[in-house]
Amino acid sequence: MERPPKATLRETREHNEQLVLATIYDDGPVSRAEVARRTGLTRTTVSDVVERLLNGELAREVGRGPSTGGKAPILLQVPDDARLLVGVDLGDAVFRAATVNLRGEILHRVEVPSDDTDGQAALDRALDLLDRLVSVRSGRIVGIGIGAPGLIDTTDGTVVQAVKRAWRDLPLGAMVGARYGLPVYVANDSQVAALAEHVFGVVRSTNLMAIKVGLGIGAGLVLNGDLFQGDGFGAGEIGHTVVEPDGEVCRCGSRGCLETVASSRAVLARLGAMRGEPVSLEAAVDAFRQGDPDVRRVVLDAGARLGAAVSGLVGALDVHRIVLAGTMAAFGDPWLEAVRTAMRRGALPALSRQVRLELGGIDDIVILGASALLMTRELGLNLRPSRRPAPVMSGRASEREWGQEETQGSIDAVVMRPA
């Protein structure tokens, strides 16, 4: 077996900088000595990295911490607005984009109705949306992150196939990058939704599944703290899995895909057929809350169909935290309970009992997920559920010793991971 190449000095430097930045981002305000302790890097390395971060305005000194017997340490923090992120959501009935700070706060937002357009018309609306947002930008923008439907090659931002938008082999990342002169990252909208929950959610879980249920259905997976996309970037593409072989013809050409029975498009189509006129999502949600028996039956049946599909994911992955997001989440706890009941009925009880199924707590989940994608890819912020324990090393500096000379022969251990 061929051994991996030894890390170059440049790779070592980049790794250390990302590690220090992630530590200050997660744990700040924090001292240089504490950063060294938590990362296992030497004092000199941390000092050098911090100096570069200060010069680049990615870190700031924010006062002094409590003294441990000597001079009080200077504390470091990543300013919320040190960089701005542009996040874009092309996944549903409305295209949305926003500038976002490094803590996931939306600073400026624009949106345009997609009117269920596809092909070139959908692309034109997406570019118009970005034109409007980028024209009013201010601050240091890292780049543009895009959450789009379908199978997406995230190495170059090509939409391999998006049934919902009738896009095939669309070089979306290259087109947007050339138009605005900024780094661009594109990923499946459900995958970035999982990243939003992981980076900006209240709890940063080791493993997480986010299922986005709107016009389409898709799942995003965070496994061991990293976004998992599969060998061909299609992990979580569950919406076009056939669940009813003799069912309705799906937009992808197959019959009885999950989207034909459990998506908001399917629910509204069934209600429209029952009432003889189009039904909006807002009207359906209002009728559901007022106890309309027909609407409740259709919505809860859709939840049960989704839950049956989720039970297979529980058996395959044994992920204990599953978040449901998207427009169908507007039907709230009764819909959630229908999904949960069917999931438990279909999965091994020993596994399903461990699952915490919940409604997503993040608004604009795709915008924030696309922004998180930028943070992790462009800034290299590998945001883990928990920090690894600091290695035990003789002569580890205390706060009082921070200004003293470093012991000769001390080196940094660098662990290189695939991007």
C-alpha positions, 0 to 999 in steps of 0.5 A: 500500500502506498504511504501518504506523502509527508506534509509540506511546510505549507500544509503544516502551516495551514493546518496549524492556522486552521486549528488555532482559528477554530479553537479561538472561534469556538472557545474565545475569549481565550488566552494564547496559553490556553490555545496551546494547551487545547491544540497541543501546539507549541507556544512559539507556533501559537504566537506566530499563528495568532500574530498572522490572525491579528494582522488579517483581522481574523482575531482580536485582543479583547482584554485580560483574563484572571491572573493565575499568579503572574501577569493576567493573560491577554484574551483572544476572540474571533470578531463576529464581523471579521468576515462576511459570508454570502449564503444562497438557497435555491431549493424551494418556491422562493430563492433566497440569499443573504450576507451572514456574519461568522456567527450565523447572524443574517445582516442583509437579505434578498429573495425572489419567487422561483414560481417553480421555474426550471432550466435557463429561467431558474438560472436567470432568477438565481443570478438576478438574486445574487446581482441584487445582493452583491451590489450592496455588499460591504465588508470583507466577503469570504465568498459565496456558498450555494445550497441547490437541489439535486446531485452536485459535484462539490469539487467544482460546483457542477450540478450533475442533475437537479430534477426539480430545476431541470439542470444537468451538468450545469457548471454553477460554481464556475459561472457564479465565480466568474461573474463575481470574482469570489470563491464559490462552493455549491452543495446539495441543499439538504446536505448544507442544512445538516451543516447549518445544524452542526455549526450554528445549532444549539447542540453540536452533535458528533453525528447528525441527520437533517432531512429537508422536506419541501418541494423535494426531499433530501437528507444531509449527514454529519458523521463524526463531525464532518459533512458526509457526501458519499463516493459520488456526492449523492449521500442522502438523495432519498427523495427519488427512492421508489416507495410505491412501485405502482404510484404516480409518475415522478418528475425524474421519470420513475413511479412512486418516488418518496417525493410523490407521496411525502413532499409539500408538492404531493400534499398540496396536489392531493388537497387541490384534487380533493377541493377542485382548486389549487391550495397554497401551503399557507392555507393548508397549514391554517386548515390543519391547525383548525382541525380540518379532517381532510387536510389532517388526514393527507398531511399525517399520511405524508408524515407516515410515508416519510417515517417509513423511509426514515426507519430504513436510514435508522437501520443503516446508519444508527444516527441518534439525532435526526432533525426535520426541516423544510416547508412541511415542518410548518405542520408542527408536532402532529406531523412530527409525531406521525413521522416518529410513529412510522419510524419506530414501527419500521425500525429495530426497536433497540435502535429506534428507541435511541433516536431523538427526532426533532423539528429544526430550530434554525430559520433560513437553514439552507442559507446558513448551511451554505454559509457554514460550507464557506466557513469550513472550506474557505477558512478551514474551520473544522468545527468538531463536537468536542476538542481532543484532550491536550497531550501531556508534555513536560515543560508545558508553559503556564500563563506566567511562563508565556513570555519565556524562551521555548525549550529547544527541540519542541515540535508540533505534531501535525495530523493531516486529514483529507479535505 
